[in-house]
Amino acid sequence: MTLVSTDFVSGREVETISIVKGSMIQSKNIGRDIGSAFKSIVGGELSGYSQMINEARSIATKRMVEEAESLGADAVINIRYASAAVMQGAAEVMVYGTAVKFV
C-alpha cells in the first residue's frame, strides 16, 4: 500500500475510489501525568506524551489502510492528520485521505 501526502503518485495514473479514514482516541495515564507535571517545571519535551501521540497516529494510520485495502485500493493519496481534545485527559488523532486504484 502506497501512502502519500500529495495528490498523485509519481509516474502512476490513478482512479479515485473513496475517502478513507482512521482514528484513535488515546487517554493519558497517571504515570505520564505525574512525570509531565515535573517536566513542565523545568521545560523540555514531554516524551511520554510524544510517545502516546505517535502510538495513536500509528494505530489511526493502520485503521485507514485497512479500510482502503477493504475497498481494493492500491494507494491512499492526499493524506492528512488532525488531532483534537475530546475531553480532559484524552485526545483523538484522525487520519484521512483518498483511496485510489492504479490504472
N, C-alpha and C positions, 0 to 999 in steps of 0.2 A: 504494500500500500504506500503510495507516494503522498506525502503531506507537504504542502507549500503555502506560504502566505501571499503569494502572487496570484493573479487571476488567470494564469496559464502555467503549463508545464513545458519547459523549453523543448522545442522540436517535436511536440506532440499535439495533434488535433484532438479536442475533447468534445464530448456530448454531455450536456447537463442532465443529471438525474434528479437531484433534490437537495434541499438544505438538510444538513445533519448537525446534531449537537450532542454534547455530553456535559454532565455537570456532577459536582461533588460538593456536599456541604460538610465542612470539617469544623469540629469544635476544639477549643483549646483544652488542655488538661492542666490540672493543678500544679504539676511539676514545672511545666513551661511557664505558667503564670508567675510562680514564685521566682524562678530564675530570671525571667524578663523584668520583674519589678526591681530586682537588684541591678540588672544590667542597665536599666533606664536611668539609674542614678549617675553612673559613670559614662554612659554613652556607648555607642558601638552597635554592631549588627546583633539583632535578636535571632541567633542561629536556630533556636528551637522553632520559632515561627517561620523562618525561611524554609526549614525542612518540612514543616507542616504544609505550607503552601505548595512547595514542589511536589509533595506526595499527592495532594489534591489535584494539582494540574495534570500529573501523570495519569491518575485514575480517570479524570474527566476526558482526557485525550483518548484513552483506551476505549471508553464508552462510545465516543464519537466514531472511532474507527470501526468498532463492532457494528454500529448502525449502518455505516457506509458499506461495509462488507455484506451485510444482510440484504442490501439493495443491489449488489453486484457491481459496486464501484471499483475502479482501478486506482482512484486518487481522490483526495479532498483538496480543493483549492480555496483561496481567499480565507484561510484560517485566521480566526480572531479569538482572543481570550478576554474575559471580563471577570471581575470579582466584585462582590458586594457583601456587606454585613447583613445577615438575615435576622440576627438577634444578638444581644450582648454575649460575646464569647464564641460566636460561630460565624463563619464566612462561607459563601458559596463561590466556587470557581466554575465558570462556564466557558466552554469552547464550542465554536460553531464554524461551519464552512459549507462549501458547495461540493457535494459528491458528484464525480464525473466518471465517465467511461471513456477509454481511449478508442478513437475511431481507426 
